Amino acid sequence: MANTSARMLRLLSLLQTHRYWPGAELAGRLEVSPRTLRRDVDRLRELGYPVDASRGVAGGYQLQAGAAVPPLLLDDDEAVAIAVSLRTAAAGAASGFEETSVRALAKVIQLLPPRLRRRIDALRAVTAPGTLGGGPTLDATVLTTLAMACRGEERLRFDYHPREGDPTTRHVEPHRLVPLGRRWYLVAWDLDRGDWRSFRVDRLTSPALTGARFRPRDIPGGDYNEWLRSRMKTMPLRYEVSVLVDAPAEQVRATVGNYGTVEELAPGCRLRMNVDDLAWPVMVLGVMGAPFTVESPPELRDHLRRAGEAMIAGSVVDGSAPPWRRSA
């Protein structure tokens, strides 16, 4: 029974890409006979999943889009609430759950009927998006499109705006969405350049599915996160930050995570970060709450000074109402 349950979940995951699966290919992916595959499809239908089937030599299966929201038996308001919550989590409101939220959002959106998708789009249109830590605001629809392309193994076209140079149109085989720091990256095989590339999602616009399928490639090293991190170390970022912190190295590592390196000193430690935006180290140093000395770059001192002045100017020290709330 456990093997059957695991196989059913795998079958559902493959069908939720909403591509058409030839029966022989789908049975091969699941390592079962065509007869067992037919039984598993019948079980999914009993649970409420609308699976279309075609017979013949080229026969296969495909999951209908938007016919129902099984098997959770959600009402309309609950389904909309889940989708909106996943959008918020995907934007970084729940640290550590960004990638999982995007994958779940792609599955939920595919199963929602058009009338519920319109409600979600209307909510998004009148809601001011927010990001944590000064990160770029992302369109969850773009993230969902990229996630569906990765899951469906479908080639993708989009416009890309690099930090320097003119925008370009890219044609890729998307493999994985990876959150790193306060940003999202698409790891893909660039068809025009014949090599692996990473793309910042906030610089990516107008993603369009092409309908052309591809066979996944093996990322060098076998780990997308490690590949992206190693690539980031070789990329010329704008600032190399070095700060002496009067706090134990363990405390600083717990705060900065994988987004910096910590060297133990006596006493305290040295924090190093490579960034293209000084707002990130400013936030890290503020959260740490420990005395520190900036070694480099000089621009970080100016950035910290302006941030401190803005906080002091915006605080209310005498308990009175702030100027914009006082009556004339």
N, C-alpha and C positions, 0 to 999 in steps of 0.2 A: 504493500500500500504506500509505503514511504517513497519507493522508487516511482510509482505511478503518480503520486502527488508532485514530486519534483519534476517529472517529465511534463505534466500538465502545465506547471508554471513556466517551464521553458517554452512549450508550445505557444502559450498565451503571449509570452514576451516576444516571440518571433512574429506572431500574427499582428501584434499591436504596432508593428512598423507600417502596417496598412499597405505593404507591397503585395503583389500577387506571387504566391509561392507554388511552383509546380509540385505535385504530390511526391514525386520521386526525390526532389531536392529536400523537401521538408522532412520526409522520412529519413533521409540520409543524415540530416543535421541532428535528428533525435535518436538515430541509431535504432530504429524500430521498423517493423514490416508495414507495408501499406494498409494491411488489415487493422493492425494496432493503431495506426494513425487515424483511420476512419472512426474507430471506437473513441479515441481521445477527443476528436472533433465533436462527436455526438455528445460526449459528457460536457464539453464547453457550451454547446447549445442548450443542454438541460439547465445549466447555470444562468442562462440568459444572454450569452454572447452570440450575436448574429454573425455566423460564419457562412459565407457563400462558398459553394463548391461547384466545379465544372467537371464533367466527365470526359473520357476519351484519352487518347495517347498523351495529349498535352494538358490533361486535367490537373486541377490544383485547388488551392484554397485562398480565401482572402476575407479579412474581418471588415464588416461594414463600419463606416464612420458615422457617429452621431445618432445611432438608432436608439440607444439606451445608455444607462449608466450602471450596468451590472458589475459584480454581484453585490455591491455594498448597499444597494437599495436606498440610495440617497434621494431626498426630495430636492427640488430645484434650488432652494435657498442654501441647503447644505453643500450642494455641488459647487455653486458659485463661491461660497465662503472658502471652500478648500482650494479652489483655483486661485482666488485672490491672495490667500495666505501663502501659497506656494510661490506666487510672483514676488511677494514681499521677502520671503526667505531667500529666493534666488538673487535678489538685489543685495544681499549681505546682511539682512536684519538678524539672521540667526547664524552667527559665526560657526564655521565648520560644517554647515549643512547646505552650502550653496550648490555644490555639484549634484548632491542627491535631490535637492529641490527641483533643479532644472530637469533631471530625468523624470521625476514624478510628474512635474507639470506637463511635460510633453505627452505622457500617457493619458493624463486626465483630459487635457484639451482635445485629444483625438477622439475621445469617447463622448464628448459633450454634444448635444444637439445644437444646431445653428442658433436657436432662440436664446440658449444660455450663453453661447459665445458672444452674442451681441450684448447681453447684460454685462458680461465681464469687460468687454471693450468700452462700454459706456462708463463703467466705474473707473477704469483706467484713465479715460479722457478727462474726468473731473477731479482726479486725485493728484495731489502734488507728490511726485516721487521723492524719496529720500535715500541717501546713502550714508553709510557709517564711515567715519574717519576721513571724510573729504574725498572719497573715491568718485570716479565718474558715474553719472547716472546712465543706466542701461535700459533699453527697451526690452521688456520681458518677451515680447513677440519675436524679436530677433533671436533671443536666446532659445526660445522654443523651436523656431525654424531650424537653427543650427543643431539642436539636440535631436530633432526628428531626422535630419540628414545623416547624423552620425549613427543613429540607431537603425535607420533604414538602409544604410550603406549606399547612399545616393549622392551622385556628384552635385556640386554646388557652384553657383556663380555669385559674386558679390563685388561691390566697389570698395576699394580699400584706400584709406587716407593715411599715408605714413607721416611720421613726425617731420620729415624733411622730404621735399620733392612733390611732384604732382600726383593726384589720385590715379589709381590703376584699376582695371577690371581683372579679377583673379578667377581662375577655374581650378577647382581643387577636389580631392577626395577627402572629405572630413572624417576624422577618426575619433577625436575626443575633445570635450570642453574641459578646461582645467582652470580652477580659480587659484590665483597666486597673488598674495598680498591683498590689495584692494581692487584687483582687476581680474577680468576673465580673458582667457586666451583660447583660441581655436587651434588645435594641433592637426595639421592636414598635410597630405601629399600634394604638392603644387604640380599640376599637370604640365604647365608651360615651362617650368624650370627643372622638372624631373628630380625633385628633392623634397625632403621634409621641410616644412616652414611652420612658424607660429604667427598668429595674427591677433592683435589686441581687439577684443570685440567692440570696445567703444569707438574704434576707428573704422569699423566695418558697417556698411550700409547696404540696403536693398538686397539682402540674401534671397536667392531664388533657387528652388529645387529644379533640377534639369530632367528628372525621370530616368536618367542613365544610372544603372547599378554598377558597383565595382566590388572586387574581391579585396578584403582588408589586407593590408601589409603589416609586417612586423616592425614596430618602432625600434630603432637602435637601443640596445640595452634592455628592452622589454618592459620599461616602465615609463609612462607618459609624463608623470610628475617629475621624475628624476631627469628625464630628457630635457624638459622645459627649464628646470632649475640649472642644469649644466649649461644650457644655451644662454640663459640670462647672465651667467657669470662671465661669458665671453663677449657679451654685447656691450658696446660703449654707452654707459649710462651717463647722465649729466653731472651727477654729484657723487663723490666718494666721501662719506661721512665718517668722522672719527671723533668719539666723545669719551672722556674719562668720567666714569660714574662712581660716586661714593656709595656703593651698595654691593652686596655679595653677588658674585657672578651667577649663582643659581637663580637669584631673584630677577636679574636682568634677562637671563635666558627665558625664564617663564613668561616674561612680558613680551619680548620681541619674537619669540618662536623661531621659525626657520627663515625669517626675513632679515637676519643680521647675524654676525658672528661676535662672540664674546671671548675676550682674552683675560684670564685671571691675572690680577696684579696684587701688590701688597701695599696698602689695603685697596679694596675696590676692584674695578675692572675697566677694560677698554671695550667700547661698543663700536663696531664698524658696520656700515650699511652702504650699499650702492643703490642709488635711487635717481629717478628723473623728476621727482617732485618733493620739495622739502617739507610739505605739509605732513608727510608720513612720519619722519623722525621727530618733528615737533610734537605730534600727537603721542608717540611712544614715550618721549621724555616727560611729557605732562602726566601720562598715566603712571609712570614709574614713581613719581613723587620723591625722588632722591636728589641730593646736590650733584651737579655735574659741571664739567668744564669742556667747552667746545674746542677741539684741536683743529678741525677743518670740516667744511670749507668756511671761509669768512662769511659767505652769504647766509649760512645757517644762523649765525649770531644776529644778523639783521632780521631774519625771519622770526626768530624767537622774540626779539625785542618788539617787533610790530604786533605779534600775537599777544604778548603780555600787556602792551599798551591798550590794545583793543578790549581785552578782558577787564582791565581796570576801569577803562572809560565806560564800559557797559554795565558795571556792577553798581548796586545801590547800597552805599555804605551807611546812610543815615536812616534807613528804613522807610524813606519817603517813596512815593510813586515815581517811576521813571518819567522823563520829560514827555515822551510821546503819549502818556496816559493822563497827564495833568490837564485839567480843564483850563481854558484860556481865561 
